[in-house]
Amino acid sequence: MKLLSIAIPCYNSENYMRKCVESLLPGGEDVEILIVDDGSHKDNTARIADEYQERYPAIVKAIHKENGGHGSAVNAGIDAASGLYFKVVDSDDWVKADAYMQVLDTLRQLAGGAKTLDMLICNYVYEKEGEKRKKVIRYRHMLPRDQMFTWDDCHHFLKGHYILMHSVIFRTKLLRECGLRLPEHTFYVDNLYVFEPLPYVQNMYYLDVNFYRYYIGREDQSVNEDVMISRIDQQLKVNRLMIDYLTDKKGELVKNKRRYQYMRNYLEIITTVSSVLLIRSGTEENLEKKKELWRYLKEKDRKLFAWMRSGIMGGTMNLPGRGGREISVKAYKICQRIFKFN
């Protein structure tokens, strides 16, 4: 069995996927690199994947499948993984060499321990095009360092410092046991990837290294604001699935206060993003969709709705009239500058 399986979802990625793969090869034969060609047909993605498999047969496996979107490619990676642990690295991102070695050393040390590690968390860095100062997302004030811990040991998470796909490595068997299946032909499913497995996570470890480099800057990138608005229905689909998951499992989730609070707060952030994008679009149709989203939350869980609606973010997103919407957008822009997203 490999120590770590790394899935790289690729769709017409020939212009940047080599940098990603090359950053992962130094892991050697302890690592399995799964290059998932998600039905690429406009470039040489499939050929490049096969090329790496031929050059590094003990490390790289090329997976070719019909196009199903990012979530489908992640599903394929989970299905094929033979590693004890599982990581997703998007094809336009990469990892830092020295931190990568520390990650592998830590996984080796913990793999045979008395307690089973469910989730390893590391820092990630926003590699935003045109910016010299890189925003590093760390968890020093929220999580114990260099030790195994549980949800009860976590402190309050700061806004903008949630556990994202970039920062997390899961135990592979946990992902299978929790039944995670991401929706196909849907963007923004990474939010489900770091949400639905959490009730099954018992033991965590925070390694304070800047491991993952998250590139932001391509005009066609899914997190580009204009692109997100054009795909707003997919954002809303994911948002509703998260609402369903949290409310349907609430009876079980509230048994651990810290975990439930974390998941509730993460849902609040996603709902705020959905709301402000609908406001930013400026169309009557999308303003109605914002009302529908909040109505949906209210119908699913009135208590959760009241908590979210009375908070600073929920209240700001629902200020009445054009003036209220302008305030909402200004607040969002301030958050953009602080947290460096989009």
N, C-alpha and C positions, 0 to 999 in steps of 0.2 A: 504494500500500500504506500502511496505517495504521502508526503507530509501535507502539502498544500496544492490544491487545484485552483488555477486562475483562469477564469473565462473571460475572453475578449470578444464581446459582440461587435461584429463588423458588417457594415452595409455601405458599399461603395467607398471604402476607406483607404484606398491605395496611397493617397497623398500623405497620410500620417501614421498608418498602422505599424510601419517598420520601427519607428521610434519607440512605440509602445512595447512591441515584442522584444526588441533589443534590450530594453531596460529590465525585462523580466528573465532573460536567459541566464544571467549570472547566478540565479538560484540553483542551477545544476539539476541533477536527477532527483533531488528531493521534491522538486516542483514539477507539476504537470500543467503545461500551458495549452488551454483549449481555445483555438481560434475558431470562433463560430461565424461562418460565412452565412449571413441571413439573406440568402437569395440575391446577392449582388450580381448585377448584370450589365452595369454601365462602365465598369473598369476592371482592373486586374486583381481585385481583392481575392478571389478564389485561387488564382494562380500563385499569388504571394503566400497564401496560407499553405498550399501544397508544397511550395518551395521550402518553407521553414520546416515542415514535417519531414521532408526528404533529408534536409541538412541536420536536423536534430531529432531523429526518430525516438530517442529515449526520453525526450522532454516535451516535444510539441505534437499535438494531435489536431488535425484539421477536420472540422465538422461542417458539412455542406447541407443546407436545408432550404426549403421554400421560404420566401419572405413572410415573416410573421410579426416583425417589429422587435423592439429592444427586449420587451418582456419575454417573448417567445425564445429569443436567443439565450437569455439568462436561464429559462426553463431547460433548454437543451443542454446548457453547461452543467446544471445541477444533475440532470439525468445521466450525463456521461462521466461525471467526476469520480475519480478513484482516490482522491486525497482525503485525509482525515479532516482537513479544514478547507473552506471554500471562499474565494475572493473574486469579485467582479472588477475588472479594470477596463474602462471604456477605451475605444481604439484611438481616440485623440488625446488621451491622458498618458501618464507614465509614472514610474516610481523612482525614488532617490536611492542610489546604490547602497550607501552606508546604512541607511535606515532599513532597507530591504534585508540586509544581512542580520540586523538586530531583530527584525520581525521573525525571521526563520529560526534564529537561535532561541528566541523566547518560546516559539511554538514547540521546538524540540524539547526544551526543558519541561514544559507544562504537559506535553502529550502523555507521558507515563505517570503523571502525578496521582495522588490519592483522590483529588477532586477533579471532576471533568470540566474542562474549559468549554464554555458554550459560545463566547463571543470575545474576540480581541479587538480593542479600540486603539487607533493611532490618530495622530494629527494629520490634517491635509492642508495643502497650500493652494490658494487661488492664483493660477498663472494667467492673469488677465492681460490680454493684448494691450500694449502701449503703456502699461504701468510698471515703473521700476520697483516700487515698494510692494512686496508681495504680502497679501493678507494671509496670516497663518491662523487656522482654527485649532485651538488647543483646549484641553479639558482639565487643566491642572486644578482649578478651583471647584470642579464639580465631581471629580472621580479620584479615588485613592490611586496612588502611583505604585507600580512595580510590586503588586500583590494581587492575589485573587480576592474578589469581593462580590457582594450581592447587591440587589436593589436597595436594601436597607442601609447600605453604606454610602449611597450616592447623595450628593448635595443638590441644591436647586440648579437647574440648567439655565444659563444665561440665554437671552434671546439671540438667535443666530448661531448658537453653539450646539445644535442638536446632532445626534448621531446619524450621519448620512451614509450612503453607499460607499462614498470615498473613504470613510474612516473605519469601516467595520470588516472583520473577518469572522464568519460563522463556522461552527462545527457542521460539517456536511450532513451528517445523519440527522441533526436537528432540523435542518431545512426540509428534509424528506419527511421526517416524523410529523412536523407541523402541517404538512399538506400544502405548502406554499406553491401556488401556480399563478403566475402573473398573467394578466389579460394580454391577448394578442392584439396586434395592430393598434396599440395604444401607447402614447407617450406618457412620461411622468410616473411610470409604474415603479421607479426606484423608491418612491415614497411608501409604497406598499411593501417593498422588499425590506425596508428597515422598520416596519411597523408590525406586520402580522406575525413575525417570528418571536416578538418580544415576550409574550406570555410564557414561552417555552424556555426562555433564557434564565438560568439560575446563577451560574458563575461567570464572572467577567474579569477581564484584566486590561488595564490601561498602560500602554507603552508610550511614553512621552517622546516620540520621535516624529519628525516631519516626513512621513512616508509617501503619501499620495500627492501627486501634482495634478491639479484639476484645471484643465485649460478652458478659458473663456475668451471668445473673440471672433469665432466664425459667424458670418452673417446668417448662415442657414442652421446654426446650432439650436437645439430644441429649447434652451433656456434664454435665447434672445427674446426680448419682450414682445416685439412685433410677431415673432413666430408663435410665442405662447398665446397671444390674443387670437391668432388665426386658428389655433388648435384648442380653443377654450373648452370645447365640448369634451375633449379628452381629459383635460385638467379637472373638469367638473365630474366626469365619470370616476376618476381616481378619488376625488374628494368625497363623493357619496359612498364609495366602497369603504373608505376609512371610517366614515360615520357609521355605516352598517356594522363594521367589525367591532368598533369600540362600544356601541350601544347594545349589540346582540350578545356580547361577551361580558357586559358590565358586571353582572353578578359575580363572575369569577375574578375579573380584573381588580375590583375594589378590595379584594382580600389582601392585596399588597398596595398600600397607600402610595408609596413612592413611584412604583411602576405605573399605576393608573394616572397619577398626576403628570408624569412625564408624557404618556401617550395622549392624554387630554390636551396638554399644552402644545404638543406637536401638531395635533389636529387643528388647534386654534391658528397656528401659523399657516398651515395649508389653506384653511378657509379664508384667512385674511388675504393671502396671495390671490386666490380665486376671485375674491370680491373686488380687489383693487384692479385686477386685469379687466374685469367686466366693466368697472367704472371707467377705466382708461380708454376702453374701446369707444365709448361715447354714443353707442347706439341704443335706441329704446328697447330693442330686442334683448340685448345683453343686460340692460338694467333690470329687465323683467326676470332674466335668468338668475340674477343676484338675489332678487326677492324669493324666487323659487328655491334656491339653495338654502336660504335661511328658514324658509317654511318647512323644507324637508328635515332640517335639523330639529326644528321645534316639534314636528310630528313624531320623530324617532325618540326624542328624549327632552322633555320640557325643562328639566333641571339643568341639563348640560347646555341647552339653548340659553337659558336665563343667565348662567354663569358666563358664557362666552359673549353674549350680547351686552352684558353690563361691564365687561372689561374694557380697557383702553382701546385695544385693537378692534374688537367687535363694535364698540360704540362709535369709533371713528369711521369705520366702514359703512355705518348705517345712518350717518348724519343726513337730515332731509334737504332736498332741493339741490340746485346747481352749486350754491355756495358750500354746502356740506360736502358735495363730491369733490370740489376743489381742495378743501381742507384734507380730505382723505388722500388725494393724490400727493399733496405736499408732504404729508406724514410718511407716505410710502417712499418718496424720493429721499427723505432724510434717512430712512432705514437702509435704502440702497447704498448711500454713501458710507454709512457706518459699517454695514455687514458685507458690502462688496458683491452682492448677488446681482444676477442679470446684467 
